[in-house]
């Protein structure tokens, strides 16, 4: 890892870090206000594929978070960018509410498979359709490969197991565009005029948030909210820069120790 520099940017995960579905993490709104008083750029980075960016922003504003649309970088955005670059016609296995972020793309006669979190589409006929397309040469693009995520009623399977099943069945490897990919974190920093060594990532996913950010050269702070389970910090090497109870505690540490 390159030598640390003065902190210039803070990347913040959303689901599980600032909120869980329609409930904010206690104290998160006030903590964000405190963070905004610091001389750092703030970006909100998320792997969510349950809703488009517009609906996500509306959810956050209803929870009284002071967040602007241009501050949010999603794995859906990264996926669309890749599809446009490759000029392919995707079979989109994402929630219907996320389709708006792919509006305008040609999806007729698909020659690529894109998988996000799509419980309503993870059925045998649809998975078999994706399987056959991949066998015929269609690239498999995973918006992310999270093992699970946190809902109000407990942990739930993420898209990762379904992506891995298709990889196994077709003897291929998916192109992953969201966290923990290095390119995702670098794209999120674009426009902040700062290097990874000048940034810190706060998230509840040890592998995808913290591990991915640290491999990209950032510091990683793991919070014990959302999908966090005891012992998660031991699942990556090097371990997180810091483990703390919640987003407000992470903000306190940044304001007191990293500026």
Secondary structure, DSSP 4 states (H G I P E B T S, - for coil): -PPP----EEEEE-BTTTEETTEEPTTHHHHHHHHHTSS-EEEEEE---SS-HHHHHHHHHHTT----GGGEEEHHHHHHHHHHHHT--EEEES-GGGGGGGTT---SS--EEEE-S-TTT-SHHHHHHHHHHHHTTPEEEES---SEEEETTEEEE-SHHHHHHHHHHHT--PEE-STT-HHHHHHHHTTS---GGGEEEEES-IIIIIIHHHHTT-EEEEESSTT--TTGGGGSSSPPSEEESSHHHHHHHIIIII-
